């Protein structure tokens, strides 16, 4: 998760378990304006073998359970925006049918992603050979709405590329009466990734990721954005703040 930064350093931020794993969440956002229900991200879903669950220490709770806790059914969701199509963000778009096939989890929803990400996912362009899986992608093919670059996707909701983790990753920008809330996806997966050198070992473009992260953090600080971090298990909602010990650095502080 921290790329070139050695364990002796990052383990002072977050402790691994005996299998060298760290605790992570798959945080999603539910957006409702009274007439439309939009989900941002879908998590890893339920289509996992016992072996896979043990490897990743996956909980059984999915985004469907989280929505039910908010009295939202899968048929209520009009749109799903995914930042990119790695399994921990997009596998929840499909579920296991009784006959063992994969079917759409949200049967009414349009699914929004960058065109570049969709094409790369179909071609399995990743250093992780098992993250773009056909069982996650093929059942949703007819539900896709593909975007090219920054667009105002829906009233109050915009997406724009945040390139680095993948070529086609996008962030989600939501304007509310209280300001702008941004979901920067794996540009900033946890608060610890505000450290510019903390790029994940499977970022496709680590240098571009670092540069784009620096520019994004400066913009988040200047604009006063609220950020929702996709993998932080403890403090997923944060704002950018100047580091009192080093004026050249920006840190993330809980809201």
C-alpha positions as CSV (number, residue, x, y, z in Angstrom):
1,X,0.0,0.0,0.0
2,X,2.9,2.4,0.5
3,X,5.1,1.5,-2.5
4,X,8.8,2.4,-2.0
5,X,8.4,3.4,1.6
6,X,9.9,0.6,3.8
7,X,7.8,-1.2,6.4
8,X,10.0,0.1,9.2
9,X,8.7,3.6,8.3
10,X,5.1,3.0,7.4
11,X,4.5,0.6,10.3
12,X,4.8,3.7,12.6
13,X,1.6,5.0,10.8
14,X,-0.4,1.7,10.8
15,X,0.4,-1.7,12.2
16,X,0.2,-4.8,10.1
17,X,-1.1,-8.1,11.4
18,X,0.9,-11.4,11.5
19,X,0.3,-11.9,7.8
20,X,1.6,-8.4,6.9
21,X,-1.9,-7.1,6.2
22,X,-3.3,-3.8,7.3
23,X,-6.9,-2.9,8.0
24,X,-8.6,-1.1,5.1
25,X,-12.2,-0.2,4.3
26,X,-14.1,0.0,1.0
27,X,-15.9,3.3,1.7
28,X,-18.8,4.3,-0.5
29,X,-21.0,7.4,-0.8
30,X,-24.8,7.5,-1.0
31,X,-26.1,10.7,-2.6
32,X,-29.8,11.6,-2.5
33,X,-31.6,14.9,-3.5
34,X,-35.2,13.8,-3.1
35,X,-35.7,12.7,-6.6
36,X,-32.5,10.7,-7.5
37,X,-30.4,8.1,-5.7
38,X,-26.7,7.9,-6.7
39,X,-24.1,5.5,-5.3
40,X,-20.4,6.2,-5.5
41,X,-18.4,3.0,-5.6
42,X,-19.7,-0.5,-4.9
43,X,-17.0,-2.3,-2.9
44,X,-15.8,-5.9,-3.4
45,X,-19.2,-7.6,-3.5
46,X,-20.1,-11.1,-2.5
47,X,-18.7,-13.3,-5.3
48,X,-15.7,-14.7,-3.4
49,X,-14.5,-18.1,-2.5
50,X,-13.6,-19.1,1.0
51,X,-9.9,-19.1,0.0
52,X,-10.1,-15.6,-1.4
53,X,-11.9,-14.4,1.7
54,X,-9.1,-15.8,3.9
55,X,-6.4,-14.2,1.7
56,X,-7.9,-10.7,1.9
57,X,-9.7,-11.1,5.2
58,X,-12.9,-10.0,3.6
59,X,-15.9,-9.3,5.8
60,X,-19.2,-10.6,4.7
61,X,-20.9,-7.2,4.8
62,X,-21.3,-5.6,1.4
63,X,-22.6,-2.3,0.0
64,X,-26.0,-3.9,-0.3
65,X,-26.1,-4.4,3.4
66,X,-24.9,-0.8,4.0
67,X,-27.7,0.5,1.7
68,X,-30.3,-1.5,3.5
69,X,-29.2,0.1,6.8
70,X,-30.2,3.4,5.2
71,X,-33.5,1.9,3.9
72,X,-32.3,2.0,0.3
73,X,-33.0,-1.1,-1.9
74,X,-30.9,-2.1,-4.9
75,X,-33.9,-1.2,-7.2
76,X,-33.8,2.4,-5.7
77,X,-30.4,3.2,-7.1
78,X,-30.6,5.3,-10.3
79,X,-26.8,5.7,-11.0
80,X,-23.6,4.2,-9.8
81,X,-20.3,6.1,-10.3
82,X,-17.1,4.1,-10.0
83,X,-13.7,5.7,-9.8
84,X,-12.1,2.8,-11.6
85,X,-12.8,-0.9,-12.1
86,X,-10.4,-2.7,-9.8
87,X,-12.3,-5.4,-7.9
88,X,-12.3,-3.6,-4.6
89,X,-14.2,-0.7,-6.2
90,X,-16.4,-2.4,-8.9
91,X,-16.9,-6.1,-8.0
92,X,-20.0,-5.1,-6.0
93,X,-21.7,-4.1,-9.3
94,X,-22.5,-7.7,-9.8
95,X,-23.7,-10.5,-7.6
96,X,-24.1,-14.3,-7.7
97,X,-27.4,-15.5,-9.1
98,X,-28.9,-18.8,-7.8
99,X,-27.6,-20.6,-10.8
100,X,-24.1,-19.4,-10.1
101,X,-23.9,-16.8,-12.9
102,X,-23.0,-13.2,-12.3
103,X,-25.8,-10.6,-12.6
104,X,-26.2,-6.9,-12.1
105,X,-26.6,-5.9,-8.5
106,X,-28.4,-2.7,-9.3
107,X,-30.8,-3.6,-12.1
108,X,-32.1,-0.1,-12.9
109,X,-28.8,1.9,-12.5
110,X,-26.6,3.4,-15.2
111,X,-23.0,2.9,-14.3
112,X,-20.6,5.7,-14.9
113,X,-16.8,5.4,-15.6
114,X,-14.2,6.9,-17.8
115,X,-14.0,5.4,-21.3
116,X,-10.3,4.8,-20.9
117,X,-10.8,2.8,-17.7
118,X,-13.5,0.6,-19.3
119,X,-11.3,-0.2,-22.3
120,X,-8.2,-0.9,-20.1
121,X,-10.3,-3.1,-17.9
122,X,-11.6,-5.2,-20.8
123,X,-7.9,-5.5,-22.0
124,X,-6.8,-6.3,-18.4
125,X,-4.1,-3.6,-18.5
126,X,-2.8,-3.8,-15.0
127,X,0.2,-5.1,-13.1
128,X,-2.4,-7.0,-10.9
129,X,-3.5,-9.8,-13.3
130,X,-6.6,-10.7,-11.3
131,X,-8.2,-7.3,-10.6
132,X,-10.1,-6.7,-13.8
133,X,-12.2,-9.9,-13.9
134,X,-14.7,-10.7,-16.7
135,X,-17.2,-11.9,-14.1
136,X,-17.3,-8.3,-12.8
137,X,-17.4,-6.6,-16.1
138,X,-19.4,-8.5,-18.7
139,X,-22.7,-8.5,-16.9
140,X,-22.7,-4.7,-16.7
141,X,-21.7,-4.0,-20.3
142,X,-25.1,-2.8,-21.4
143,X,-25.5,-0.6,-18.3
144,X,-22.3,1.5,-18.9
145,X,-22.2,5.2,-19.6
146,X,-18.7,6.1,-20.6
147,X,-17.2,9.6,-20.0
148,X,-14.3,11.3,-21.7
149,X,-12.5,13.6,-19.3
150,X,-14.1,16.1,-17.0
151,X,-17.9,16.3,-17.3
152,X,-20.9,17.6,-15.3
153,X,-22.5,14.2,-15.0
154,X,-25.7,15.1,-13.1
155,X,-26.9,18.3,-11.4
156,X,-24.4,19.0,-8.6
157,X,-22.2,16.0,-9.5
158,X,-19.1,16.2,-11.7
159,X,-16.3,13.7,-12.5
160,X,-12.8,14.4,-13.7
161,X,-9.7,12.3,-14.3
162,X,-7.3,11.7,-11.5
163,X,-4.6,9.8,-13.4
164,X,-1.9,7.8,-11.7
165,X,-3.3,4.8,-10.0
166,X,-4.7,3.9,-13.4
167,X,-4.8,5.7,-16.7
168,X,-8.6,6.1,-16.4
169,X,-9.3,6.8,-12.8
170,X,-11.7,9.6,-12.0
171,X,-12.6,11.5,-8.9
172,X,-16.2,12.5,-8.0
173,X,-17.0,16.1,-7.1
174,X,-20.3,16.8,-5.3
175,X,-21.6,20.4,-4.8
176,X,-23.9,20.9,-1.8
177,X,-25.1,23.9,0.1
178,X,-22.3,23.3,2.5
179,X,-19.6,23.3,-0.1
180,X,-17.8,20.7,-2.3
181,X,-17.2,17.1,-1.2
182,X,-14.7,15.2,-3.3
183,X,-14.1,11.4,-3.6
184,X,-10.5,11.2,-4.8
185,X,-10.4,7.4,-4.9
186,X,-6.9,5.8,-5.0
187,X,-5.1,9.1,-5.5
188,X,-5.5,9.4,-1.7
189,X,-6.7,6.0,-0.3
190,X,-5.9,6.8,3.4
191,X,-4.8,9.8,5.4
192,X,-1.2,8.5,5.3
193,X,-1.1,8.9,1.5
194,X,-0.9,12.6,1.9
195,X,2.8,11.8,2.1
196,X,3.8,12.5,-1.5
197,X,6.0,9.5,-1.7
198,X,3.3,7.1,-0.5
199,X,2.1,5.7,-3.8
200,X,0.9,2.2,-3.9
201,X,3.1,-0.5,-5.4
202,X,0.5,-1.2,-8.1
203,X,0.0,2.4,-9.2
204,X,0.4,2.3,-13.0
205,X,2.0,5.7,-13.2
206,X,3.7,6.4,-9.8
207,X,5.4,9.6,-10.8
208,X,2.3,11.1,-12.4
209,X,0.4,10.0,-9.3
210,X,2.8,11.9,-7.1
211,X,2.5,15.1,-9.2
212,X,-1.2,14.9,-9.5
213,X,-1.6,14.3,-5.7
214,X,0.5,17.3,-4.9
215,X,-1.6,19.5,-7.2
216,X,-4.9,18.0,-5.9
217,X,-3.9,18.6,-2.2
218,X,-3.0,22.2,-2.9
219,X,-6.4,22.7,-4.6
220,X,-8.2,20.9,-1.8
221,X,-6.6,23.2,0.7
222,X,-7.3,26.4,-1.3
223,X,-10.9,25.5,-2.0
224,X,-11.7,24.1,1.5
225,X,-13.0,20.8,0.1
226,X,-14.3,17.9,2.2
227,X,-12.6,14.7,1.1
228,X,-14.0,11.2,1.5
229,X,-11.2,8.6,1.4
230,X,-12.0,5.3,-0.2
231,X,-9.9,3.0,2.0
232,X,-9.3,4.7,5.3
233,X,-10.8,2.6,8.1
234,X,-10.6,5.1,10.9
235,X,-11.0,8.7,9.5
236,X,-12.6,8.5,6.1
237,X,-13.9,12.1,6.1
238,X,-11.1,14.7,6.2
239,X,-10.0,18.1,5.0
240,X,-6.6,19.3,3.8
241,X,-4.6,21.5,6.3
242,X,-1.1,23.0,6.3
243,X,1.4,21.0,8.3
244,X,2.4,23.2,11.3
245,X,5.8,21.5,11.4
246,X,6.5,22.0,7.7
247,X,4.8,24.7,5.7
248,X,5.8,23.0,2.4
249,X,3.6,19.9,3.3
250,X,-0.1,19.4,3.4
251,X,-1.7,16.9,5.7
252,X,-5.2,15.5,6.1
253,X,-7.2,16.1,9.3
254,X,-10.5,14.4,10.3
255,X,-13.8,16.3,10.0
